[in-house]
Amino acid sequence: MKRRLTLCPLTNRRDGHILFLFCFVFYFTLYFGRLNLSAAITEITTTGVLEKDAAGLISTAFFVVYGCGQLVNGFLSDRLPPFSLVTGCFLFAGIANLGMYAAALTRAPLTVYLIVWAINGYAQSAVWPTMIRIVSTVLPEEQRISAGTNMMATTAIGTVLSNLISSGIMKLWGWEECFLLPGVILLGAALIWFFGTLSISRRCVRWENVPAVQTSQKRKDDRPLPRRIRESELLGLMMRSGALVMLLSICCFAIIKDGITVWAPTIITETFVTEPSLAVALNTFISLASVFGAGLSKLVMEKWLHDEMKSAAVLFAGAAAALLLMMTVGTKSLVLMLALFAVIIVCLLGINTMFISLVPLRFGKYGLSSTMTGILNSTAAVSCGVSTYLAGLLAKSAGWGVTIAVWLALALIGLAITAKLIARWMRFKE
């Protein structure tokens, strides 16, 4: 006999609303212990604690582990009790943030920062797939679609609040405390999540005994059900749809997106000689633009082009145009640079919606939507990590002008690849 974990859906709409509220609030709270490094990195580099390339390497460690963890934890979250898994993830993320605070106070070597922040990356990588599983299986069925859509807003809210909190902390205390308060918050969140969802967990989580060998499913007329695409056939399906080449476009937009998200405060500080805390606060304005990214992508997709690749190509063109303006006239005005950063983020968030949210849905008829989500999201996460290190290294050796020029080149490459894929993608959908 084998034991299999099953989740029973809630039948009470009120309980469903409470559970969704927990998932929504707790996921954007997780960003307090993720983006605080992006806020602190300006002070870390300007005060000489670490060089730009070394500081960028810490973020790289997070995102590489986070991206690889997406694949591993996507598998594990289907087999472990989800409520307990979220508790454990918040617990380890909180400990990792307190570890960064201790390393900052003692001016620990770079290796310590890398290890501690990589642990944080792995702990955080399990939360999103686990919460999506909770939303898609435990909530009452009539609430799942709207809840899954609304969960996308957690990224924008978490980014804005994290920037505001980190800016206030640096203004009042220092960059080291940017890890102390989030660490305490995440540890407290672990306890609140555990006790707050305990009743629902006891009602919905079940372990069943199942035979080691089960007969295959059949229709009522004894004909076998259509088989799923096997994992060994996945590569051929990705080639036929263009998804394999699409990974290059994902790398391009992810490298630009994370490079700007992490280094925008530093670019503002060094270009216009502002205080680091002010630069982080100004970056909050840029983050607010991400709220409109998904809305813009929905408008372009549903009201205008009706195709993921066409929409992504238009958004790549918009990002490239804004980067070109930033490289040529962006340094003349702080307001202009902020506006251009905002336009770029809006376009990149729209591209993210196309590739990470909408493209995988087209693979649902093959039973591979979750698998494709993991592959595409993992590619984006690893690219983000590489971006932070390379952007810091490039800025250190050649300056921000060259770095922005590289981002422009990547946007043009992404545009060319995506435009080339339009015909193949449309044939695949048909």
N, C-alpha and C positions, 0 to 999 in steps of 0.2 A: 504493500500500500504506500502511496505517496500522498503528501499533504500539499494542497494547493490553496493559495490565498485568494479569496473572493471578496468583493466589495458590494454591499447591499445599498441600493439608492434610498435616499430619504424620501418620505412620502408627504412630509409637512413642509409647505412652502415657506413658512416662517423660519424653520430650521435651515432651509436652503439659503435664505437671504442672509442669515447670521453666518453660515459657513462661508459663503462667497465674500462677505465683508471681511472675515478673518483672512482669507487667502489674498484679497486685494490689498489690505493694509499691511499685512506682514511681508508681502513680496516687495512693495516699494520701500518698506523699512530696511530690507536687506541691502538696498543701495547705499545706505548710510555707511556701511562697512565695506563698500566696494569702490565707490568713487571718491572717497576721502583721500586716497593716494593722489588722484588727479589734482585735487585742490592743494594738497601739501607739497606737490612736486616742485611748484614754483619757488617756495621758500627753501626747499631742500637744495635746489641747484644754485639759487642766487646767494645763499649764505655759505656755499662751498662745502656743505656736508658731503655731497656726492656730485660727480660730473653728470652732464645731461645724458650721456650714453649709459652710464651706470644706473641712474635713476629710471631711465626708460626700460632697462633690463628687468627691473623689479616688476613693472607692469606687464612686461613680456612673459615673465614666469607665471603670473596670474592667468593671463589669457590662454597661454599654451596648455596649462593644466586644466583650465576651465573648459577649453574646447575639447580636449581628449576626454575629460570627465563627462561631457555631454553624451558621448557615445556609450561609455561604460554605465553611467548612472541612468541613462534612458532604459537600458536593459534591466538594471537592478530595481528601478522604481516600480516595475511591473511585477516584482516578485517579493518585495518587502512591504511591511505595514507602512502605508504612506504617512500617517500622522506621526508615528514614532520617528520616521526618517527625517521629516521636517524639523522636529525637535532637535535631533542630533546635529543636523546641518547648522542650525542657528547657534547651537552650543559651541561647535568647533569654529564657526566664523567669528563668534565673539571672543573666544580664546585667542584666535590668530590676531585679531585687532589689538588685544591687550599685549600680545607678544611683540607686535610692531611698536607699541608705545614703549615697552621696556627696552627694545633694541635702539629706539631713537634716543632715549635718555642716556643710555650707556655708550652711544655712538659705536654700535656694534659693527663688525665688518660686513661687507656687502653680502656675503654668503648667508648670513643670518636673515637679513631682509628677504632674500630670494626664497629661502626655505619656508619662512613663516607666511609670506604672501602667497606662495604656491599652495600651502595647506588651505588658506582661505579660498583660493580659486577652486580647489576640488570640492570643498564643503558647499560652496555656493552653486556649483554646477548641477547638483542634484535637486535643488529646490524647484526650479521651473518645471522640469518634466513631472515631478511628483505632484505639484499643485495642479498642473493641467490634467493629470490623471484623476485627482480628486474632483475637479470641476466637471470632467467629462463622464464620471461614473457615479459619484456619490450624490451630487445635486439632483433634485427632481428633474426628470427629462425635459420638461417644458422650460426650465431655466438655463439649460446648459449652453445653448447657442449664444444668447445675450451675455451670459457670464464669460464665456470664452472670448468674445469680442471685447468686452469691457476690461478684461485683464491686460490687454495690450497697452492701456493707458498707464499702467504701473511704472513703465520705464520712464516716461516723461515726468511723472510726478516724483518718482524717486530721484531722478537727476536734478530737478529743480530744488527739492528740499535738501538734498545732500549738499549742493553748492551753497545754499543759504546757511545751513548749519555750520559747514566747514569755514565759510567766510567769517561768521560770527565768532567761532572758536579762535581762529587765528587773530582776529582783532582784539579779543579779550585776553587770550593766553599765549598761544604759540602753535606752531605746526605740529609739535609732538602730541598735543592734546587732541588733534584731529583724529587720532586713533583711540584715545582713552574713552571719550564719551560714546562713540559708536560701539566700542567693545562692550561697555556696560549696557547700552541699549539692546544689543543683540542677545546678551546673556539673559536680560530680563524678558526679552521677547520669547526666548526658548521656554521659559517657565510659564509665561502667559499662554502661549500656544498649547503647551502640554495640558494644562489644567482646563483651558477654555474649550478645547476640542475633545476632552476625555469622554464626555457623555456620548458624543456623536461617534467617536472611534469605537466605543464598546458596542454600539448598536449596529454599526455598518461593517466592521472588519470581521471576517469569518475565515476559519481554516477548515477545509473539507478534505476528507479522505477520498482519493480517487484511485482506481486500478492502475497498475503500472503500464498495462497495455490496453488501449481503448480502440474500439472499432471506429472506422472512418465514418464521417457523417454522410447521410444519404437523403435524397428527396423522399417525399411520400411515395413516389412511384418506383423507389429503389434505384433510381439513377444517381450516380455520385454527383456531389456538388461541384461546381467549377473550382478547379484548384487555384491556389494562389501562385503568383510568380515566385519561384524559388530564389533564394539569395544568390545562387550561382548564375542566375539569369539577369540579375540586377544590372550588371555592367552593360549588357547588350541593350537593355531598356534605356539606360542613361545615355548611351551613344545615339540611339534612335531618336530620342526626344531632344537631344542637345544639352541635357543636364550636365554631362561630363565636361563639355566646353564652358558651360555656364559657371562652373566653379571658378574659372579665371576672372569672370566679371565680378563674382562675389568677393574674390580676393581684392580686386581693385577698389570697390566701394568700401569694403571693410577697413582697408589700410588708410584711406582718406578719412573716413568717419572717425576712427579711433584716434588717428593722429591729431585731428582738430579737437576732438573732445578732451584729450589729455593735455595738449600743448597750447590751446588757445589762451589760457590765463598767462602763460609764460610769454607768448608772442605779444600780447597786449602790454604786459609789464615792460618788456625790453624795447618795444617799438615806441611807446608813448611815456615811458618812465613813470609808471603809476605804482602805487603800493600793491604788493601781492594780494592782500585781502580785498582791495578794490577790484583788482583784475578778476578774482574769483566771483565777486558779486556781479560784475558786468557779464561774466560768462553765464550767469543765471539767465540773463536776457536771451542769450543764444540758446540755452537749454529749453526755454519756453517755446522756442520755434519748433521743437520736436513734437509738441502737442499737435501742431498743424500738419506734420509730415504724413501721418496715416490718413488724415482727412483729405489732403491733397491727392494722395495716391488713389483713394477711393473715388474722388472726383474724376481724375484722369482715366482710371480704369473703367468705371461704370457709365460715365456720362459722355466720354469722348472716344477713347481708342478701343476699349473692350478686349484688350489683349495684354498679357503680362510683359511680354518682350517689347512691344511697341511702347508701352508706358514707361518701362525701365529705360529705354533708349532716350525718350524725351527728358526724363529726369536726369540722366547722365549729362545730356547736353546743357541743361540748366545749371548743374553743378560746375561743369567745365567753364561756362560763360562767367559765373561768379568768381571762380578761381583766377581766371584771366584778368578780370577787373581788380581783384585783390593784389595780384602781382604787379599790375601797372600803376594803379592809382589808390589802392587801399591804404597805403601808409600815410596818406595826406590828411586823413581825418579819422579820429577814433569812432565817431558815429558811423561813418561809411564802412569802416572795417567790421564793426559789430553787425551792421545790416548785411554785409556780404557773408559773414560767418553764419548768420541766421538763415539766409537763402540756401547756402550749401548744406546746412544740417537738415533743412526741410526736404530738399531734394534727395539727400542720402537716406533719410528715414523713409521716404517714399519708395526708394529702390529696395530698402530692407524689407518693406511690406510685400513687395512683389516677389522677391526671391525666397524669403524665409517663411512667409505666411501663405501666399496664394499659390505659388508653384507646387508645393508639396500636395495640395488638395487635388491636383490633376492626376496624382498617382494613387488616389484612393480606390479607384476601380480595380487596381492590381493588388490591393491590400498592402501598399507600401508607403502610405502617407507619413506614418511615424518614422519609418526608416529614412525616408528622404529628408524629413525635418531634421533628424539627427545629423545626417551627412552635411546638409547645407549649413545648418547652424554651427556645427563644429568647424567647418571651413572658415566661416566668418569669424568665429572666436579666435582661432589660431592666427588668422591674418591680422586681427586687431593687436594681438600680442607682439607679433613681429613688427608691426607698424610703429608701436611706441618706442621700441629700441632703435629702429633704423632712423626714425624722425629725429630722435635726440642726438644720435651719432652724426647724422647729416647736418643738423643745425649747428652742432659744435664745430664741425670742420669747415662748413661752407656758408652757414648763415641761413636765416629763415627765408630769404628770397629764393634760394635754390631749392629749399624744402618745398615751398609752395609750388614752384615750377614742376617738381617731381609729382606732386599731387595732381597738377593739371594734366601731366602726361598720362597718369594712371586713369583719370576720368575720360580722356580721349580714347585710351585703349579699351576701357570698359564699354564706352559708347560703340566703338567699332565692332567688338565681339557681340554685343547684344543685338545690334542692328543686323549682323550677319545671321543670327540665330532665329530671326523672326519667321522666316518661311518654314524652317524645319519644325519649330515649335507649333505653328499653326497646323501643319500636317499631323503632328503627333496628337494634338487635341481632337482633331476630326476623326 
